[in-house]
Amino acid sequence: MPRRPRILLVNASLAGAAGNTAVLLTRIQRALRGKSAAETAVLAGGPDFAALRPRLAAADGFVFATGTHWDGWSSELQRFLEAATAAEATSLWVGKPAAVVVSEHSTGGKGVLSRLQGVLVTLGCSVPPLGGMVVSRAALLAAKSDRSAARDFWGLADLGVVAHNVAEAARISLPGARAATPRWRTWPVDRRDFAARWLDVPARSAQPPPE
Ligand SMILES: Cc1cc2nc3c(=O)[nH]c(=O)nc-3n(C[C@H](O)[C@H](O)[C@H](O)COP(=O)(O)O)c2cc1C
């Protein structure tokens, strides 16, 4: 029986263990229970890349989590990635699946997610299917006031999909893993009115009277 994969959750929040990122990673860790051995590394005020290296080497997969800061990821993560460049394309990263969770107030998070996935792939990681998402305060507020209109937005339940898929990707790449078909999960997708217009035409009476 192959061992369970080890997943390292990298908390790159400016607020360390006190921020939104830590809350999201707690949910990820809960979702990983029974699928993997997960542990967290907090970058802010914690180990630098060199000190973290043995834990990165021991991991079979990663979840990177950061807030959005002026359209970018945190300075903690930037420092980490700069130091990690020395290990680019080495066995520390190559072939290991990396999931990404970004939080934001309202805008910029998807750009951070896509660029970070690109960097991780260049370091040598793989990106699992549906292995990254943005948790937006604006989207969560919208879902509270109109659940049906917000059904196509990412929500907290989707963290379970990200957690499952990174664990699954790590499981199938473990040495000695049986060549079974991976059991990926997907989140709900709006297939009915994804192209529908969502802006109302202004009412005639709201238009200024003709001169
Ligand atoms: C300096 C700073 C810049 C931020 N810039 C953005 C931004 O560009 N877009 C956005 O939607 N949210 C922005 N935010 C909000 C954070 O992304 C959001 O609160 C995130 O959840 C923070 O994660 P943390 O609590 O783990 O640090 C910013 C927050 C700070 C402190």
The ligand as a Gaussian input file, in Angstrom:
#p B3LYP/6-31G(d) Opt

LIG

0 1
 C       -1.391000      46.688000       0.912000
 C       -2.620000      45.969000       0.446000
 C       -2.941000      45.972000      -0.904000
 C       -4.088000      45.319000      -1.366000
 N       -4.370000      45.342000      -2.702000
 C       -5.484000      44.720000      -3.155000
 C       -5.794000      44.721000      -4.556000
 O       -5.061000      45.225000      -5.414000
 N       -6.954000      44.126000      -4.948000
 C       -7.806000      43.543000      -4.036000
 O       -8.850000      43.050000      -4.466000
 N       -7.506000      43.472000      -2.726000
 C       -6.373000      44.058000      -2.255000
 N       -6.064000      43.990000      -0.909000
 C       -6.912000      43.157000      -0.023000
 C       -6.242000      41.794000       0.264000
 O       -5.863000      41.147000      -0.938000
 C       -7.189000      40.844000       0.994000
 O       -7.653000      41.426000       2.200000
 C       -6.491000      39.519000       1.278000
 O       -7.458000      38.610000       1.761000
 C       -5.364000      39.677000       2.264000
 O       -4.895000      38.410000       2.680000
 P       -4.242000      38.231000       4.126000
 O       -5.280000      38.659000       5.144000
 O       -3.870000      36.804000       4.244000
 O       -3.047000      39.144000       4.131000
 C       -4.929000      44.637000      -0.438000
 C       -4.574000      44.619000       0.922000
 C       -3.449000      45.273000       1.354000
 C       -3.109000      45.208000       2.832000

